[in-house]
Amino acid sequence: MRVLRVGEAGAERPVVLDGSGGFLDASGVAGDIDHRSLADGVLDRLAEAVSEGALPALEVPGGRVRIGAPVARPGKVVCIGLNYRDHAEETGAALPAEPVVFMKDPWTVGGPYDEVLIPRGSRKTDYEVELAVVIGRTARYLDSEEEALACVAGYAVSHDVSERAFQLERGGQWDKGKSCETFNPLGPWLVTPDEVPDPQGLALRLSVNGTGRQHGSTADMVFPVAGLIRYLSRFMVLHPGDVINTGTPAGVALGRPEPRPYLRGGDVVECGIDGLGTMRHTFRQA
């Protein structure tokens, strides 16, 4: 099942994609897709409604509608750094013995086709396509990877936009290079685990202005999805609606030879993951 939210920012409504790419209105079953409804089993109710043919078609005036992030305002966005062997190599970093964990402001999350702002003073705004994991039930001190995967509500494409000078040259932790406004497009859909039998077998890709920059596979993760969820549950409680960005493969601007192709106003980035869809957004100077 593929669930998304459509409408203007702050006024989205949940829909389910039908088999032909049309929209089924899910607002009668789910007021929204957020931490409350996920904790209350909304995805199970939606799946039942779809199987019974109980969701009406949603007519879109003019055939066009804004698509928002598939989850309304996550409680937290947890990110994993250096989680692909080739990305660690291109940046000159050693493979981590344990996952590198940092946090990203949840207010960075935006829709899959929304404009992304290059922050004032930026010299090194960079791109990172990532597999996002959305948590569907409380994860706390998990004992097994099977328990970990049972906590997954679904998967989506995430763009962990980064400002490398802020992140690496201004002292302190990474967060200030990761938490600028609009720095985490997410979507286009929340794809439930029944459609993603193996999260470690997905191809990722990203292009800038039509030129391919990143091509990778989740098979190359240093720490796989199930292990990450289990690991994180030992240090923090993961709640329904939380998002985990699981790392990026090689090809980022930071890892390329000078002059490094950092993003500029007017650049168009497309990023996608097999089976999870593609996002496209234009960058603009703030």
C-alpha positions as CSV (number, residue, x, y, z in Angstrom):
1,M,0.0,0.0,0.0
2,R,1.2,3.5,-0.9
3,V,-0.1,6.3,1.3
4,L,0.5,10.0,0.7
5,R,-0.9,13.4,1.8
6,V,-2.1,15.9,-0.7
7,G,-3.1,19.6,-0.4
8,E,-1.5,22.9,0.6
9,A,1.0,22.9,3.4
10,G,-0.7,22.6,6.7
11,A,-4.0,21.4,5.1
12,E,-3.0,18.1,3.6
13,R,-5.4,15.1,3.6
14,P,-4.4,11.4,3.4
15,V,-5.0,9.4,0.2
16,V,-4.0,5.9,-1.0
17,L,-2.8,5.3,-4.5
18,D,-5.0,2.9,-6.4
19,G,-3.6,0.4,-8.9
20,S,-3.7,2.9,-11.8
21,G,-2.0,5.8,-10.0
22,G,-5.3,7.5,-9.0
23,F,-6.1,8.8,-5.6
24,L,-8.5,7.1,-3.1
25,D,-9.7,9.5,-0.4
26,A,-8.6,8.1,3.0
27,S,-9.8,11.1,5.1
28,G,-12.9,9.1,6.2
29,V,-10.7,6.5,7.8
30,A,-7.7,8.7,8.8
31,G,-7.8,12.3,9.7
32,D,-4.1,12.5,9.0
33,I,-1.0,10.3,8.9
34,D,0.8,11.3,12.1
35,H,2.1,10.0,15.4
36,R,-1.4,9.6,16.9
37,S,-3.0,7.8,14.0
38,L,0.0,5.5,13.4
39,A,0.0,4.5,17.0
40,D,-3.7,3.8,16.7
41,G,-3.2,1.3,13.8
42,V,-4.4,3.6,11.0
43,L,-2.5,1.7,8.3
44,D,-4.2,-1.6,9.2
45,R,-7.6,0.2,8.9
46,L,-6.7,1.7,5.6
47,A,-5.5,-1.7,4.2
48,E,-8.8,-3.2,5.3
49,A,-10.8,-0.4,3.7
50,V,-8.8,-0.7,0.4
51,S,-9.4,-4.5,0.3
52,E,-13.1,-3.9,0.8
53,G,-13.3,-1.2,-1.9
54,A,-14.5,1.2,0.7
55,L,-12.4,4.3,-0.2
56,P,-14.0,6.7,-2.7
57,A,-12.0,8.1,-5.6
58,L,-10.6,11.6,-4.9
59,E,-11.2,14.0,-7.8
60,V,-8.4,16.4,-8.3
61,P,-9.4,19.7,-9.9
62,G,-7.4,20.2,-13.1
63,G,-5.6,17.0,-12.4
64,R,-2.9,18.7,-10.3
65,V,-2.4,18.8,-6.6
66,R,0.5,19.5,-4.2
67,I,1.9,16.4,-2.5
68,G,3.1,16.9,1.0
69,A,5.4,14.7,3.1
70,P,3.8,11.4,3.7
71,V,3.9,11.8,7.5
72,A,2.8,15.0,9.3
73,R,5.5,16.6,11.4
74,P,7.7,13.7,12.7
75,G,8.5,13.9,16.4
76,K,12.2,13.4,15.5
77,V,14.4,12.8,12.6
78,V,17.3,10.5,13.5
79,C,20.1,10.3,10.9
80,I,22.9,7.8,10.4
81,G,26.2,9.1,9.0
82,L,28.9,7.2,7.0
83,N,26.6,4.2,6.6
84,Y,27.8,3.2,3.1
85,R,31.3,1.9,2.6
86,D,31.9,3.8,-0.6
87,H,30.6,7.1,0.9
88,A,33.0,6.7,3.9
89,E,35.8,6.0,1.5
90,E,35.1,9.0,-0.7
91,T,35.1,11.4,2.3
92,G,38.3,9.9,3.7
93,A,36.6,8.6,6.8
94,A,37.2,5.2,8.5
95,L,34.3,2.8,8.6
96,P,32.5,3.3,12.0
97,A,32.6,0.6,14.6
98,E,29.1,1.6,15.7
99,P,26.5,3.7,13.9
100,V,27.2,7.4,13.7
101,V,24.0,9.1,15.0
102,F,22.9,12.7,14.8
103,M,19.6,14.5,14.9
104,K,17.9,16.7,12.3
105,D,15.2,19.3,13.1
106,P,11.8,17.8,12.3
107,W,10.7,21.1,10.8
108,T,13.1,20.5,7.9
109,V,10.7,17.9,6.5
110,G,8.8,19.0,3.4
111,G,7.0,17.6,0.4
112,P,8.7,15.7,-2.4
113,Y,8.3,18.4,-5.0
114,D,8.6,21.5,-2.7
115,E,11.2,24.2,-3.3
116,V,14.4,23.8,-1.2
117,L,16.1,26.9,0.1
118,I,19.9,27.4,0.1
119,P,20.6,29.1,3.4
120,R,22.1,32.6,3.5
121,G,25.9,32.4,3.7
122,S,26.0,29.0,2.2
123,R,29.0,28.0,0.1
124,K,28.7,24.2,0.2
125,T,25.1,23.0,0.0
126,D,25.2,19.3,-0.8
127,Y,22.8,16.5,-1.7
128,E,22.3,13.0,-0.2
129,V,19.6,10.5,-1.3
130,E,18.7,8.2,1.5
131,L,16.2,5.4,2.4
132,A,13.9,6.7,5.1
133,V,12.3,4.4,7.7
134,V,9.1,5.6,9.3
135,I,8.4,4.1,12.7
136,G,4.9,2.7,13.3
137,R,5.0,1.5,16.9
138,T,7.0,2.3,20.0
139,A,10.5,0.8,19.9
140,R,12.3,0.5,23.2
141,Y,15.1,-1.8,24.1
142,L,14.4,-4.2,21.3
143,D,15.9,-7.7,21.6
144,S,15.9,-8.8,18.0
145,E,16.0,-7.7,14.4
146,E,12.6,-9.3,13.9
147,E,11.2,-7.1,16.6
148,A,12.8,-4.1,14.9
149,L,11.3,-4.7,11.5
150,A,7.9,-5.2,13.2
151,C,8.1,-1.6,14.3
152,V,8.3,-0.2,10.7
153,A,5.3,1.6,9.4
154,G,6.8,2.0,6.0
155,Y,9.6,3.4,3.8
156,A,10.1,6.5,1.7
157,V,12.7,8.4,-0.2
158,S,14.5,11.1,1.8
159,H,16.8,13.9,0.7
160,D,19.2,14.7,3.6
161,V,20.3,18.1,2.3
162,S,23.5,19.3,4.0
163,E,25.6,22.5,4.2
164,R,29.1,21.2,4.5
165,A,30.8,24.4,5.7
166,F,28.2,24.7,8.4
167,Q,28.5,21.0,9.3
168,L,32.3,20.6,9.2
169,E,34.0,24.0,9.4
170,R,32.1,25.9,12.0
171,G,32.8,23.9,15.1
172,G,30.5,21.8,17.3
173,Q,28.3,19.0,16.1
174,W,26.8,18.3,12.6
175,D,23.3,19.4,13.4
176,K,23.7,23.0,12.2
177,G,24.8,21.9,8.8
178,K,21.8,19.6,8.6
179,S,18.9,21.5,10.1
180,C,18.4,24.5,7.8
181,E,14.8,25.1,6.7
182,T,13.5,22.8,4.0
183,F,16.6,20.5,4.3
184,N,14.6,17.2,4.3
185,P,12.2,16.6,1.4
186,L,10.4,13.3,2.1
187,G,8.1,11.2,0.0
188,P,6.5,10.9,-2.4
189,W,4.7,8.1,-0.6
190,L,4.8,6.0,2.5
191,V,5.2,2.4,1.2
192,T,4.2,-0.3,3.6
193,P,6.6,-3.1,4.4
194,D,4.5,-5.7,2.6
195,E,5.7,-4.0,-0.7
196,V,9.3,-3.9,0.5
197,P,10.1,-7.5,1.5
198,D,13.9,-6.7,1.6
199,P,14.9,-3.2,2.5
200,Q,18.6,-4.2,1.8
201,G,17.9,-4.8,-1.9
202,L,16.9,-1.3,-3.1
203,A,18.7,0.8,-5.7
204,L,19.1,4.5,-5.0
205,R,19.9,7.3,-7.5
206,L,20.2,11.0,-7.6
207,S,20.8,13.5,-10.4
208,V,21.4,17.2,-10.6
209,N,20.1,19.1,-13.7
210,G,19.8,15.7,-15.4
211,T,23.3,14.5,-14.7
212,G,23.7,11.4,-12.5
213,R,25.6,12.0,-9.3
214,Q,24.7,9.1,-7.0
215,H,24.0,5.4,-7.8
216,G,24.0,2.9,-5.0
217,S,22.3,0.0,-3.3
218,T,21.0,-0.4,0.3
219,A,22.9,-3.8,0.1
220,D,26.0,-1.7,0.7
221,M,25.0,-0.3,4.1
222,V,27.5,-0.9,6.9
223,F,24.6,-1.2,9.4
224,P,21.3,-2.6,7.9
225,V,17.9,-1.2,8.7
226,A,16.9,-3.9,11.2
227,G,20.1,-3.5,13.1
228,L,19.9,0.3,13.1
229,I,16.4,0.3,14.6
230,R,17.5,-2.2,17.3
231,Y,20.6,-0.2,18.0
232,L,18.8,3.1,18.3
233,S,16.2,1.6,20.6
234,R,19.0,1.1,23.2
235,F,19.7,4.8,23.3
236,M,16.3,6.5,22.8
237,V,12.7,5.6,22.5
238,L,11.5,5.6,18.9
239,H,7.8,6.7,18.6
240,P,5.3,6.3,15.9
241,G,5.9,8.9,13.2
242,D,9.6,9.2,13.9
243,V,11.8,9.1,10.8
244,I,15.2,7.4,10.4
245,N,17.5,8.6,7.6
246,T,19.7,5.6,7.0
247,G,22.7,7.1,5.2
248,T,23.8,7.9,1.7
249,P,26.0,6.2,-1.0
250,A,29.0,7.7,-2.7
251,G,28.8,10.6,-5.2
252,V,28.1,13.6,-3.0
253,A,29.7,16.9,-3.9
254,L,31.9,16.7,-0.8
255,G,33.5,13.5,-2.1
256,R,34.2,14.8,-5.6
257,P,37.4,16.5,-6.9
258,E,37.7,20.3,-7.0
259,P,35.9,22.3,-8.0
260,R,33.2,20.4,-6.1
261,P,29.7,20.7,-7.7
262,Y,27.8,22.1,-4.7
263,L,24.3,23.2,-5.3
264,R,23.3,26.7,-6.5
265,G,20.1,28.5,-6.9
266,G,18.1,27.2,-9.9
267,D,19.6,23.6,-9.7
268,V,17.0,20.8,-10.0
269,V,17.6,17.6,-8.1
270,E,15.8,14.3,-8.7
271,C,16.3,11.5,-6.3
272,G,14.6,8.1,-6.2
273,I,14.6,4.6,-4.9
274,D,13.3,1.5,-6.7
275,G,9.7,0.8,-5.7
276,L,9.5,3.9,-3.5
277,G,9.1,6.6,-6.2
278,T,11.0,9.7,-7.2
279,M,11.2,13.3,-5.8
280,R,12.1,16.4,-7.7
281,H,12.8,19.8,-6.3
282,T,14.3,23.1,-7.4
283,F,16.8,24.9,-5.2
284,R,16.5,28.6,-4.5
285,Q,18.6,31.1,-2.6
286,A,17.0,32.1,0.7
